[in-house]
Amino acid sequence: MDPFDAGAGGILRQPKAVWATAGASVVAFMGIGLVDPILPSIAKGLDASAGQVSLLFTSYFLITALAMLVTGFVSSRIGGRKTLLLGLAFVVVFAGLAGTSDTVGQLVGYRAGWGLGNALFVSTALAVIVGAAAGGSAAAILLYESALGLGMACGPLLGALLGDASWRYPFFGTAFLMAIGFLCITVFLKEQPRPARKTSLLDPIKALGHGGLASAAVSAFFYNYTFFTVLAFTPFVLNMTPYKSGAVFFAWGVLLAVFSVLVAPRMQRRFGSLKVLGGSLVLLAADVLVLGYGNHTAAIVCTILSGAFIGVNNTVYTELALGVSDAPRPVASAGYNFVRWFAAAAAPYFAPKIEEWTDAHIPFVVAAVTALLGAVVVVVRRRALTHDAEELEPKHASEDSVTVFAN
């Protein structure tokens, strides 16, 4: 069945609960790239350095990583609907408070609270969408991936449009949109069945004892360092107005969405997941090197182009995390994300530091090296990263394997 089919069970004919959750997911993912085009404005407005402002990403993703040990514990006890609402409430409160910040320290702290709310919401949203969707998991997963891509594309655009007037407005705008999402989920989403077994805090750590899952997590850790060097450090290198920077990252997000949802699955079917992932990581390494050493026009082009490689990588890593381990899917994905999101916290902190110690080129050299290290892990551990001696393909994912905090 074509998941885009407008018939029963197609992506366009879903219950209101699914659309409410997917809509809130768009806004949740917008929050990741929202601050990109306004980072220089925040630095100027709060009299802060690039390194201090980059901590907005570090605090956000550090809490997100740690929250991976908590989300399954919480949702298996209070249910998916209440977990979504709790996460949305955190985002509304802390995004609103972020807009009132008088110091960069306050803003970093509020972003940490925002990260906790986003982790609770996003880690639960996919399972809820699949549980409430009509027509099985295929259309639901595609809808979720589309929401992710749309959010990653629109986040920088919203940040630019609102941030052109004041760097505070994007935070208030996010709080307002998430409040609407809270109301929609309250009205349209009924409580989902709770898991038969409650998840403990240590279950995700124990799941990493599986060689395949540990290998996927380590490779994704290196990749995420590259990903978030591009996302958090490049705006300072481009040094553009919020509108221009927002346009660049909007184009970046569009490529990410298209390659994640449409291109990557086709490439996986033709070449196999591990070959696609290894090749994409090598190309991403080459791209960030040109980004770091090219002129301003080359930096813009390579920033946008990196969205294509990132979109492919996100999809393939998700497939690996879904299928490589014999642990319950929510537990395996929590352990996997616990590892990889630490790199998302590290890159925004270390990239400006490396620039201070050396020059503006070297952070991208480091990012290229980490992308290559991710590819090396894929090659060296390829046997552990296969399932039943066959490379994973999207068609192998089933309804019980869609609770990963995707991409």
Secondary structure, 3 states (H helix, E strand, C coil): CCCCCCCCCCCCCCCHHHHHHHHHHHHHHHHHHCCHHHHHHHHHHCCCCHHHHHHHHHHHHHHHHHHHHHHHHHHHHHCHHHHHHHHHHHHHHHHHHHCCCCCHHHHHHHHHHHHHHHHHHHHHHHHHHHHHCCCCHHHHHHHHHHHHHHHHHHHHHHHHHHHCCCCCHHHHHHHHHHHHHHHHHHHHCCCCCCCCCCCCCCHHHHHCCCHHHHHHHHHHHHHHHHHHHHHHHHHHHHCCCHHHHHHHHHHHHHHHHHHHHHHHHHHHHHHCHHHHHHHHHHHHHHHHHHHHHCCHHHHHHHHHHHHHHHHHHHHHHHHHHHHCCCCCHHHHHHHHHHHHHHHHHHHHHHHHHHHHHCCCCHHHHHHHHHHHHHHHHHHHCCCCCCECCECCCHHHCCHHHCCCCCC
